[in-house]
């Protein structure tokens, strides 16, 4: 099982962009969502949504790098060695690929196509995080259809402002959080 988990998290780490929260989202998809949809998951590595959420919550409270939180998923499955297998699976792609990417990026960073790829990746990262956060918040809040329309309008405005006026995505995310908070407080 440790080798399967190493391979799974190597793959997740290799294909994820956007940091630890996008890795959490892909992990949730692989270990919880896909098995729930298929009803009879052939994988022996399966988590209930409640267990996944509990470990995610605990991982947010521990100090240090957020990668350690994902490694916590291994403890209920097989103990410390399983945690290490997950951790090595998460770190291996970065340790292998980042030096190569850095070498080529330094040569090509001034080209317009490379700049466009980076901008597209930023928007994709925001989308991945939005889906993950929506899944977490869906359980905590009951949304009326009017609120849902406002949230969709906020998300659409963020993408439009980013595309049209090239506003920094961090500023747009903070503004979206404030708008969502005000909307929630206005309705309660």
C-alpha positions, 0 to 999 in steps of 0.5 A: 500500500505504501508504494501505491500511495507514493505513486498516487501522491507523486502523480498528484504533486506532478500534475498540480499547480497552485500550491498545497490547497490545489493538492488538497483538492486533487487528493480529495477527488482521488480519495473521497469523491471518485470512490463515492461516485463509483459506489464500488471503488476498487481502490483499497485507499478510501476516505469518508468525507468526514474523516478527510475534513477532520484531517484537513482541519487538524492540518490547518492548526499544526505549524510548519509546512502545509505538506505535513498535513497531507502526510497526516492522511497516511497515519490512519492507513498504515502509520508512520511509514505510510506518512513518509511514503505520502510525504516522499511522493509529494516532494519527489516531483519538485525535487526532480523537476524544479531545477530543470524548469528554473534553468529553462524559465531563466532563458525564456521568461522574457518571451510573450508566450511564457508570460501568457502561460503564467497568466492562464495558470493563475486563472486555473489555480483560482478555479481549482481553489474555488471548487475546493472551497465551495465543497468545504463551505457547502456543508457549513452554509445553506445558500438561498438561490439569490445568494448563489446568483450573487456568488456567481456574479462575484466570480464572473466579475473577478474573471472579467476584471482580471482579463479586461484590466489585468488586476492582480489576482491577489487583490481580486481574491481579497475583494471577493472574500470581502464581498462574500463576507458582506453578503453573508452578514447582510443575509443573516 
